Amino acid sequence: MMRLDPKQLYPSARFFLDFIAGKPSATGFFGASMDQVTRAIPARQQALTEAQRNPIADALSDYNARLGASVRTMRAIQELRGRRTLCVLGGHQAGFLGGPLLVLYKVLSVIRAASEISRQTSLPVIPIFWLATEDHDLDEVAVARWVDATGALQTRRFDWAERGRPIEDLPITDEILSAYADVTEQNPCRQPRVADALMPNSAETYAHWHARFWSQLFSESGLVLVEPRVLRPWAQPFFAQAIRERAGVQAALRAAADALESEGYELPLDPSRDGTLLTTHPDGHRRRLDEADPHHIYTEPGSLSPDVALRPLLADSLLPTIAHVLGPSELAYHAMLCRLYAIWNLPQPCPILRPGATVLGRREAEEIQRAGLQISDLVASDFSPAAWAIASMPPSLSG
């Protein structure tokens, strides 16, 4: 294992690099940092009443029980009913077989952060992972990559005739079953008992299978899974406020954008477009809500969902979130949300950065070693493969 300088891995992510360096130009976009977490606790505990917590705990209990969650997870959900209980939240799209490796690090970070904050505060803190199954970008979820027995990177994709619909509507198709069989049969690390336990079946949806995958792996750690549709019945007040405050939301995003640009940072969100709701049309496809849409869309929460800017606000209006686990890109767009939390009168959770790692195939590792290079050489911003190849040629060839 080799630890690399983040400046080598993310040379263009200036906001992320400034944040981890503790520069006020970046950290100032967040209401509280982890060393100030105790200051945020009272406001976060008081943001949800017992009357709000109980039905949400009921819904989470029913959903996680259907996933086959452990006793520890079910006990954690019951603790959410208490006014002292907090949670650490992370989330991602429902990628095939869990998605890229960074999702695994994010799940582990949620679990560990919840445990550490609980230890520091002597409060119950629950790890919750939000599966963004309302998303409709099939290309983000329909691919799996793995290293085969020869050390080569392999890729397997599946398609869906109804692409454009939310992933929560995706059934287990024959193509998904075939893709799963291909990946598990060709994977040299395949463990038959694990593969059989996590095998999809046509009686469940893709989203349920994906959630069951994470639950089976981590519910013994107390991980609670949630999909947006599980909490949608209690989202109507949030959606109504998002519609009423549309101009205020865009103004808040514009002000955050101006502040970021004044510090020389690139904008992760478009303040003229983001911060709006999406609606599901009768044909099942999602698009941004328009003021000309029929009135019933505004009053039926089942047809609405948040975009990338409003998704954290919706989650934090329904859950007692004390911290978010974020990747570099997520950190940047969360920096634009501070003023939105003020609109909803919510304390902005503390940001916690997930770790990252890359698994290198054996063949690639051997080639790099034979070339006399280090991984750090390859990720350096000034590394030129062409210049290295020319410099490495024997004199008889270079002439």
N, C-alpha and C positions, 0 to 999 in steps of 0.2 A: 504494500500500500504506500502511495506517495501523496503527501499533502501539498497542494499547489496554492500559490498566491492568488486571491480572488481577482487581482488586477490583471492577471494573465488570462483568467477564464472569462471575465466580463469587462474587457477593456473599454467598451463603449457605454457601459451601464454606470454613468457618472453618479446618478442619484443614489444608487445602491452602494457604490463604493464610498461616497461621502457619508452615507448613513452609518455604515459599519465602522467608519473612522470617527464617528461621533461629532461630525461637523454640524453646528447649529443650523446652517443653511438647509440641511436635509432633515435633521431630527425635529426641527421646529414645526414641521407639518403634522406632527402627531401630538395628541393631548397628553399622553403619559408614556413613559418608557418603563421597561421592566424594573428598573431600580426605584421607580415611583409607583409601583403597582398597588401598594397598600392605600395610597391616596384615592385610587379609583374604585376601591371595593365598596364603600357605602353607597355611592351613587348607582353602581351596577346592581347591587342587591336590591335597592329600592325601586329600580326601573320596572320590575315585574311584580305584580301582586300575587297573592296565593290563588286568587280566582283565575288569574291568567296562567299560572304555572300548572295547575291540576289537569285541565283538559289536554294541554300539550304533553304532559307526562303520560296521560292515558294513551294518547296517540302514539307516542314513541314506544311505549310498552307493547302495544298491540303489534306495531310494525317490527320491532326487534325480536319479539317472540316468534313471529312467522319466519324470521331468518334463522331460527335455532340458536339464539343468543344464549350466552352462559348466565349462570346465576349471578355472577359478579356484575355483568352488564345490566341485568334486570334490577339488581339492587341499586346500581348507580342511577338508573332512571327514577326510581322511587325517591332518591335523595333530591332530585330536581324539584320536588314539591316544596322543599324547605326554603325559607327566605334567605338563609345563610349560604346556600349552595350557588356556586359559580360554574362556568364551563370554559374550556379552551376549545376553539373552533378552527378547523381546517377544512378545505374542500377541494374538489377537482371534478373534471368531466369523468364520465363513466367509461374509461378506456377499456378496450378488449383485454381480458386477462389482467386487469388492474391498471393498464396503461404503462407509460414510461416509468423507469425506476425511481424518478423523483417523487412519484406519488407514494411509493413505499416509505421514502424518507419523511415525507410530509405526515403520513399516518403515525409513524414512530415518534416524530417530533411532537405531535398533538398529545400522544399518550405520556411522553416523558415530561412535557411542559406542565400538563395538568398535575402530574405527581409532584413535581418540584414546587409549583405554586401552592399546592395543598400543604406540602411540608413546611414551606416558609410562613404560611398564614394560619395554619391549624384550622383550615376551613375545608369542607368537601368541595373538590373541583373535579368536574367530570369531563373526560375527553370525548368530543363529538366530531364526527366526520360527515360533512355535507356533500352529498352526491348530486352534482348539477345535472340531473336527468331532465330538467326542463329545456336544456340546451338542444339545438336542432342541427348543429354542425357535425354531420356523420363522419366527415373526414378526420376529425379530431379523435374519434373513439374507435374507428373500425380497423385498427391495425395493431399487430403484435410483432415484436422483434426479439430474437434470441440468438445466442451463440451456439452453433451446432457442434458435433463431435470433432470436426476438423478445425474448429476455431473460427469459422467464417460466420459473419452476421447474416441471419436469414430474416425475411419479412413475409408476413401473411396478412392479407386483408380480406374483408368481406364487404358486400354491398347490400343495399336495401332499396327495394323498388319505391318505397315511400319516403325517400330522403327529403328533408325539408320539414318533416314532422318532428315533434319533440322526441328525444330518445326514450322517454318514459312510455311511449306508445309502441316501441320496437318489440315484436315477439321473438321468441327463439326460433329462428328459421333453419331450414336444412343447410343453408350456406354457413350459418354460425356453427352448427354442429360439425360440419365438415372442416371448417377452419380450426375449431378446437381440437379435433382429432389429429389434424396435421401437425399442429404445434406440439401437442403432448407426445405424440409418437416419435417426432424427430428431435425432441429435446433430450440431450444426454443426461441432464439432471432430473429426468422424470422419475417421480416416486409414485408407483401405481396406486397406493392407498390415498395419497393426496389428490391425484388426478381423478380418481373415481369419486371421491367425496365432493369435489368441486365441479363435477361434470354438469353442464347445463341440461335441462330437460324441457321438452316442448310444452309442458303444462305451466311453465312460469314465463314471465317477461324477461327481456334482456336486463332491465334495470334491477329486477328482483334477484336475478342470478348474480349480477355484479355486486350487489349489496351483500348477498349471502357469501360470496367469495371473501370479502373483507371481514365479515362477521366471524366466519369459521377460522380465519387466521388470527384474529386479534380480540375476540370478545372475552377471552380469558384474562385480557389486560383491562377489561372494563370499558372497551370502546363502544360507543353508541353511534349507530348509523341513522341517517335521516335523508329522505328525499324531499324536495319542495312540496310535492303533492300531499305528503303526510301532514304538513302544517298549513296547507292552503286554506282550509276552512276558517282559520283564525287570521288570515292575511287581509281581509277586506278593509279594516280600518287603515292599514298601511297603504293599500292601493288607492283608497279614497283620498288620503292625504297627498300621495304622489301626484294625483291628478289635480287636486286643488293648488298644490304648491309648484306646479310645473315651471312657471316663470321664475320662482324663487330658487328652485333646484338648479336651473340653468345659469342663473346669476351667480349662485354660489360656486358652481364649477368654473365659470368664467373668471371669478375672482381668484380661485385657487390656481387656475391656469396662468393668470397674469403674474401671480407670486412665484410660481415655478419658473416661468420664462425670465423674470427679473433676476433670478439666481443663475440663469444660463442653462436650465434643465430642459430636456425635450418633454413634450406633452404625451403622457400615456393614454389619455382619453380626449375625445373631441367634445368640448363643452357645448357646441351647437347641436350635437346629435345625441350624446350619451346622457344618462340620467332620466330616461323615459321608460315606460312600461312596454311590454310586448303583448300582443293578443293572438290567440289561436283562431284562425278563420274556419268557416264550415268545412273547407277542404282539408283541414288538419295542419296547414302550414302556419308558421309563426311570422309575424312582421311587427314593426313598431306601431304603437297605438297612435291613431290620428284623431284629432278633435272632431272630424266629420264622421267617425264611427258611430253606429247606432247606440242609443243611450243604454240599452240593456247590457252592453259590453262593460260599461262603467260600474255596473252594480252586481255583476256575476263574477266572483273571484276565480271561478274555475276556468275562465277564459283568459286570465291575465297572468303575467309573470314579469319579474324584474329583469332589467338588462344588467350588464357587468358592473355598472356604477351603483345600482340600487340593490343588487343581490346581498352585499354585506349588511346594508341597512335593514333589509327585511329580516335576515337571520337574527340580527342583534335586537330587533324589536320583539322577537318571539322567544329568544333564549338569553339566559343571564351570562353573556360572554364577557370575560375579563381580558382575553387575549386572542389574537388571530395568528396562526402559523402561516407565513407567507414566503413565496419565492421572490427572486429579484424583480421580476416584472410585476407581480402582484403588489409588492411594496410600493412601487412607483405609482400605481393607480390608486392605492389606498391613501397616498399622500394628498390626493385631490378631494378626499371625502370629509375632511374635518368639519367644514362648514355645513355639510349635509347632516351630520350628526346633531348639530345645533338646531337645525330645522325640526328634527324629530325629538328634540330634547333628550337625547341619549348620550351617555359618555362614550367616547371613541375607545375601543379596546386597544390594548398595548400590542405592538407588532413584535412577533418572534420570528426570526429567520430560520427556515429549514436548512439542513445541511444538504450537500449535493455530492455525487460521486459518479464515476463512469467506469463500467466494466469493460476492460479491453480484451479482445479475443486473443487466443494463444498465438495464432499465426501472425497477427499484427504485432504483438509484443515481441515475438522472435525476430521479425523483420526490423523492428526499431533497434533491438539490441545488436543485431548484426551490422546495422548501419552506424553503430557507435553513438546513437542519440539517446537523449532522455525525453520523457514525456514533457517536461518543462520546456525543452527546446522547441517541441512541435507546437505548443500553444502560445509561444512568445509572439507578440504582435509584429516583430521585425523578422520572423523566420520566413525565408523564401525557399520552398522546395527546389525551384529551378536553380537558384544560386547555390544551394547546398550540393545539388547533383553535379553542377559544373565544377565546383571546388573539389569534389570527391573523385573526379575522373583521374585516372592515371595519366601521366604526361604524354604517353604515346597516343592517347585518344583526344586529350584536350587540345592538342595542336591541330 
